[in-house]
Amino acid sequence: MMQELQELGGLDELAALVAVAEAGSFIAAAKVLGRDASVLSRRVSQLEERLGVRLLSRTTRRVALTEVGSAYCRRVQALLDELASANREATDNAASPQGLVRVSVPVSFGRAWIAPLLPAFLARHPQIRLDLRLTDRFVDVVAEGFDVSIRVAAGEQRDSSLTTRRIASYRNLLVASPGYLSAHGTPRAPDDLMQHACLGFTGYAAWPDWPLTKDGKRHTVRPNCTLVADHSEVLLTAAVEGAGITFTADWLAGPALRAGRLIEVLPGWGGKKSGGVYAILPPGRLVPAKTRLFVDEVAQAIKAGWAR
């Protein structure tokens, strides 16, 4: 297709032909396009040479389309009009919030932070439709056709082929229910965890260890777990019900901590580094308004929710 377009002539040549045909002269067309008349004449001549046919009949007073040129110009005008329409449509879609947004989010994070904001978001933006996929695997946003993937990760997300925006930070901390601590005592130091029932998440990067840090000090614990699971929400529920101590993210434990159903254990001792919530977008500087609006909404919801 690109080779055919090159053989038929560039857009500048086609636009020059149409402008001259409509204006009736190179000078008048030059004024309309803001170009030099000699430049337009050269472009039309190049197009005629490429096609091997005369499109314009030139006289000292005016120019007019030949019979072939007239038929050709009508077809070209239709193509240029369609291209202009496509450009306007693309610009409108990019500037105004409308259309489908395909989103990938981790399961637990999606249920805790994305699902609650969706009804209000859709009510405010009735022209936007959402296709939300909850999965804990790292999706290929380009190959799988996603507009944005929300990722929750311990390290920085670096991929030169994608656009990455860090929208929030989080930390891992130890938590247990007031009932459990009342019945079994409160740990005073990391080694005390070895005497407690612990709940282990097998999906944690350092599993089966809990690498803890506080004020530059590091201490790694390999807890004795009475329950392990590959789903963090299962362990959080067990902790709330008094089954033991778990090491989890503050974005997940936050509501239960604020409600008093959980208490932070060994305050200050947490993960060795903070994690981040990232919006991963296809490459390119221009992000459609519909996608940008959704990402901003998620960022604002997290900021407001975690601040409480």
Secondary structure, 3 states (H helix, E strand, C coil): CHHHHHHHCCHHHHHHHHHHHHHCCHHHHHHHHCCCHHHHHHHHHHHHHHHCCCCEEECCCCEEECHHHHHHHHHHHHHHHHHHHHHHHHHHHHHCCCEEEEEEECHHHHHHHHHHHHHHHHHHCCCEEEEEEECCCCCCCCCCCCCEEEEEECCCCCCCCCEEEEEEEECEEEEECHHHHHHHCCCCCHHHHHHCCEEEECCCCCCCCEEEEECCEEEEECCCEEEEECCHHHHHHHHHCCCCEEEEEHHHHHHHHHCCCCEEEEEEEEECCCEEEEEEECCCCCCCHHHHHHHHHHHHHHHHHHHC
